[in-house]
């Protein structure tokens, strides 16, 4: 029997290859009960990757590439603002801060722009770079590569996604799916190399996301949650997730 992480990825792969199937076939394929598969499908439906037609047939949503930037900004906006404002208290003078791709991370970057001391920001966000480049107290380094138009970020770096950068004090990153059991996952595969590169050079990795991201799973896997040092989310997060995260030895703050 596959573990949950492997099974969820396997379900998506099956649907992508076969086009459609049903609960009974999946239960037989993965040697689990139909009740277990039903829970898996409910989780995958919540992320928009899978849908169930009338009659019970299951399909992979080929047209789904993740929520639009506008939808992500509107969703849980008050929670995102609280998270971003709290993150601004974690930055110290003269530190080097990496801002990874994402709506809540970009919002954090904008709020960091209101700090009155000097520090350095590394990012691949076009929009954030344009805003921060106007501020005298921020030394800005923008990573280069191909433009991802949907999210206004840089992707597909030629060789080294970090352009030779070897160290940063803190990384603020997010994910589309977060869970103690099956880790960090993303809708957009093109973001995986640059986020991985950012994680390698950061002394402290701070995962920031609103509570709706917990319990989601997406097709593109980045790594286990154990890679993260600290999590900041909103106070709507279910207590079972908080306990699961703390059991992994990860500090978590809800705001």
KOLDREN-340470 format. One line per 10 residues: number of its first residue (from 0); their letters; for each residue x, y negated, z of C-alpha. Coordinates in steps of 0.05 Angstrom, whole numbers, padded with zeros to 5 digits. Example, Ala and Ser with C-alpha at 12.3 -4.5 7.8 and 13.67 -1.06 7.14 Angstrom:
0) as) 00246:00090:00156 ~ 00273:00021:00143
This chain:
0) xxxxxxxxxx) 00000:00000:00000 ~ 00026:-00069:-00018 ~ 00028:-00123:00035 ~ -00020:-00181:00027 ~ 00029:-00227:-00008 ~ 00047:-00175:-00060 ~ -00026:-00155:-00068 ~ -00050:-00226:-00082 ~ 00004:-00236:-00134 ~ -00013:-00168:-00163
10) xxxxxxxxxx) -00086:-00186:-00169 ~ -00070:-00249:-00208 ~ -00021:-00211:-00253 ~ -00074:-00157:-00266 ~ -00127:-00209:-00285 ~ -00078:-00247:-00329 ~ -00060:-00184:-00368 ~ -00128:-00149:-00370 ~ -00172:-00210:-00375 ~ -00225:-00184:-00327
20) xxxxxxxxxx) -00238:-00128:-00278 ~ -00281:-00115:-00215 ~ -00274:-00103:-00141 ~ -00276:-00028:-00145 ~ -00220:-00024:-00197 ~ -00176:-00070:-00157 ~ -00189:-00032:-00092 ~ -00168:00032:-00127 ~ -00107:00000:-00159 ~ -00081:-00028:-00094
30) xxxxxxxxxx) -00105:00030:-00050 ~ -00146:-00014:-00002 ~ -00220:-00021:00014 ~ -00267:-00063:-00028 ~ -00277:-00107:00034 ~ -00203:-00123:00034 ~ -00204:-00140:-00040 ~ -00266:-00182:-00030 ~ -00229:-00224:00022 ~ -00170:-00230:-00025
40) xxxxxxxxxx) -00215:-00253:-00082 ~ -00249:-00304:-00037 ~ -00180:-00333:-00021 ~ -00160:-00335:-00094 ~ -00227:-00367:-00114 ~ -00215:-00423:-00064 ~ -00151:-00443:-00102 ~ -00188:-00442:-00169 ~ -00145:-00388:-00201 ~ -00199:-00334:-00202
50) xxxxxxxxxx) -00274:-00335:-00211 ~ -00328:-00283:-00205 ~ -00383:-00280:-00257 ~ -00455:-00260:-00247 ~ -00454:-00184:-00244 ~ -00389:-00182:-00206 ~ -00337:-00184:-00261 ~ -00273:-00221:-00240 ~ -00235:-00267:-00287 ~ -00170:-00306:-00286
60) xxxxxxxxxx) -00181:-00379:-00299 ~ -00134:-00392:-00357 ~ -00151:-00466:-00361 ~ -00133:-00480:-00289 ~ -00066:-00514:-00278 ~ -00079:-00540:-00208 ~ -00119:-00601:-00186 ~ -00106:-00668:-00220 ~ -00064:-00720:-00185 ~ -00127:-00763:-00176
70) xxxxxxxxxx) -00166:-00705:-00144 ~ -00108:-00689:-00097 ~ -00103:-00762:-00075 ~ -00177:-00768:-00061 ~ -00180:-00701:-00024 ~ -00168:-00709:00051 ~ -00142:-00779:00040 ~ -00149:-00800:00113 ~ -00112:-00738:00136 ~ -00056:-00751:00085
80) xxxxxxxxxx) -00049:-00823:00109 ~ -00042:-00801:00182 ~ 00010:-00749:00163 ~ 00050:-00799:00121 ~ 00048:-00851:00176 ~ 00073:-00801:00227 ~ 00129:-00780:00181 ~ 00154:-00852:00179 ~ 00171:-00846:00253 ~ 00218:-00788:00239
90) xxxxxxxxxx) 00266:-00827:00195 ~ 00327:-00860:00226 ~ 00373:-00916:00202 ~ 00427:-00896:00151 ~ 00397:-00827:00139 ~ 00391:-00796:00070 ~ 00319:-00774:00057 ~ 00294:-00730:00000 ~ 00222:-00739:-00022 ~ 00198:-00676:-00059
100) xxxxxxxxxx) 00142:-00674:-00111 ~ 00071:-00681:-00085 ~ 00016:-00730:-00069 ~ 00025:-00731:00007 ~ 00101:-00735:-00001 ~ 00096:-00794:-00050 ~ 00048:-00828:-00001 ~ 00100:-00816:00054 ~ 00153:-00848:00010 ~ 00110:-00909:00000
110) xxxxxxxxxx) 00099:-00917:00075 ~ 00174:-00908:00087 ~ 00182:-00969:00042 ~ 00154:-01010:00100 ~ 00212:-00993:00147 ~ 00258:-01051:00162 ~ 00325:-01015:00166 ~ 00372:-00986:00114 ~ 00368:-00914:00090 ~ 00375:-00874:00026
120) xxxxxxxxxx) 00320:-00840:-00014 ~ 00329:-00784:-00065 ~ 00269:-00767:-00108 ~ 00245:-00742:-00176 ~ 00181:-00784:-00174 ~ 00177:-00838:-00227 ~ 00122:-00877:-00193 ~ 00155:-00876:-00125 ~ 00223:-00895:-00155 ~ 00192:-00956:-00188
130) xxxxxxxxxx) 00162:-00979:-00122 ~ 00223:-00966:-00078 ~ 00273:-00996:-00128 ~ 00246:-01066:-00110 ~ 00266:-01059:-00036 ~ 00334:-01083:-00015 ~ 00340:-01039:00048 ~ 00331:-00974:00009 ~ 00388:-00943:-00032 ~ 00352:-00903:-00085
140) xxxxxxxxxx) 00376:-00843:-00124 ~ 00330:-00814:-00177 ~ 00340:-00744:-00204 ~ 00339:-00738:-00280 ~ 00307:-00690:-00329 ~ 00244:-00681:-00371 ~ 00182:-00720:-00351 ~ 00122:-00681:-00324 ~ 00067:-00728:-00347 ~ 00010:-00700:-00304
150) xxxxxxxxxx) 00047:-00714:-00239 ~ 00096:-00770:-00261 ~ 00156:-00729:-00238 ~ 00220:-00703:-00268 ~ 00228:-00629:-00284 ~ 00270:-00581:-00327 ~ 00338:-00605:-00305 ~ 00395:-00586:-00352 ~ 00441:-00552:-00301 ~ 00441:-00576:-00229
160) xxxxxxxxxx) 00372:-00601:-00206 ~ 00406:-00641:-00151 ~ 00456:-00674:-00198 ~ 00515:-00657:-00153 ~ 00483:-00681:-00087 ~ 00509:-00637:-00031 ~ 00476:-00664:00032 ~ 00414:-00699:00059 ~ 00390:-00709:00130 ~ 00317:-00694:00118
170) xxxxxxxxxx) 00272:-00666:00063 ~ 00198:-00682:00062 ~ 00164:-00629:00020 ~ 00094:-00600:00010 ~ 00062:-00538:-00022 ~ -00004:-00519:-00054 ~ -00008:-00455:-00012 ~ 00019:-00446:00059 ~ 00015:-00384:00103 ~ 00058:-00351:00156
180) xxxxxxxxxx) 00048:-00283:00122 ~ 00062:-00298:00048 ~ 00099:-00364:00050 ~ 00100:-00424:00005 ~ 00067:-00422:-00064 ~ 00053:-00472:-00120 ~ 00008:-00482:-00180 ~ 00064:-00512:-00222 ~ 00123:-00466:-00236 ~ 00165:-00523:-00264
190) xxxxxxxxxx) 00172:-00553:-00194 ~ 00203:-00491:-00162 ~ 00276:-00502:-00185 ~ 00280:-00574:-00161 ~ 00246:-00560:-00094 ~ 00292:-00501:-00083 ~ 00352:-00546:-00098 ~ 00326:-00598:-00049 ~ 00318:-00546:00005 ~ 00390:-00522:-00004
200) xxxxxxxxxx) 00421:-00590:00011 ~ 00375:-00613:00067 ~ 00396:-00607:00139 ~ 00324:-00610:00163 ~ 00264:-00587:00121 ~ 00198:-00619:00140 ~ 00136:-00589:00108 ~ 00078:-00638:00105 ~ 00008:-00620:00081 ~ -00065:-00629:00100
210) xxxxxxxxxx) -00100:-00570:00133 ~ -00136:-00549:00069 ~ -00070:-00522:00041 ~ -00064:-00469:00095 ~ -00091:-00401:00075 ~ -00085:-00417:00001 ~ -00043:-00375:-00046 ~ -00019:-00393:-00116 ~ 00018:-00353:-00169 ~ 00086:-00385:-00163
220) xxxxxxxxxx) 00124:-00365:-00100 ~ 00179:-00408:-00070 ~ 00198:-00372:-00006 ~ 00181:-00352:00064 ~ 00156:-00403:00114 ~ 00218:-00388:00156 ~ 00257:-00434:00110 ~ 00221:-00493:00141 ~ 00244:-00527:00206 ~ 00183:-00570:00222
230) xxxxxxxxxx) 00111:-00577:00198 ~ 00066:-00638:00202 ~ -00008:-00630:00186 ~ -00075:-00657:00208 ~ -00115:-00638:00270 ~ -00167:-00598:00231 ~ -00119:-00539:00223 ~ -00147:-00474:00251 ~ -00114:-00454:00316 ~ -00098:-00385:00289
240) xxxxxxxxxx) -00052:-00416:00237 ~ -00019:-00458:00290 ~ -00005:-00396:00333 ~ 00020:-00357:00273 ~ 00068:-00413:00254 ~ 00093:-00423:00325 ~ 00105:-00348:00330 ~ 00155:-00356:00273 ~ 00194:-00405:00315 ~ 00173:-00466:00273
250) xxxxx) 00154:-00531:00307 ~ 00087:-00559:00285 ~ 00054:-00626:00299 ~ -00019:-00642:00284 ~ -00041:-00715:00275
